[in-house]
């Protein structure tokens, strides 16, 4: 009996000793944790002041979409589109990042553009990065996910993706739908298939300002670049809903932003 008790106590000691290193969360070179390219998407509201154009109260809605390449040494480069109040603005990016000694938290600081600063949390062993904006006057959050390393033109050939996203469309002077400030809110859900011939087909179910529009046809074309970015030229129910997109790791997901003027819309497609 005494031998059994001693063995049990020794086993418990080794169990807790084994847990300590894993719980410490320290690493010798924190910045090297990020040494890859990530696609990202962010949703935000910016204090608009007295600016013209549609707004939500005193705020201008916008979405960010693009890619970061981290060099493992505290520097990044990339590009992104900002859809700000329904107008698409392209940006070329560079800046610095810092991962803390806990190996999971840190910051990203843009040297270009408006000098955006993001507070980050690294999750899933570096597969994803969650962020929140750290600039006064902006309410922003989003996610970065690992991108595919390189892409052939046929990487999406034969793939189908499901999606469920929401956004805003500038309403102008229309009173046909209830609005949030100068915008009509909408949601889309459906499926899109990418053909070997560069074609797109699918079906979309929409709710625009609370009005249901099920079974809308999706059609058009797409192209993929070697850096895993791409474009669609497509319509939903006959209306232009073209996208810029990035392909994530193993082509399991695609992040997109809508390019037509008037839309504030970005989202994620997930492979069937």
Secondary structure, 3 states (H helix, E strand, C coil): CHHHHHHHHHHHHHHHHHHHHHHHCCCCCHHHHCCCEEEEEEEEEEECCCCCCCCECCEEEEEEEEEEEECCCCEEEEEEEEEECCEEEEEEEEEEEEECCCCCEEEEEECCCCCCEEEEEEEHHHCEEEEEECCCCEEEEEEEEEECCCCCCCCCCCCEEEEEEEEEEECCCCCCCCCECCEEEEEEEEEEEECCCCEEEEEEEEEECCEEEEEEEEEEEEEECCCCEEEEEEEECCEECCEEEEEEHHHCEEEEEECCCCEEEEEEEEEC
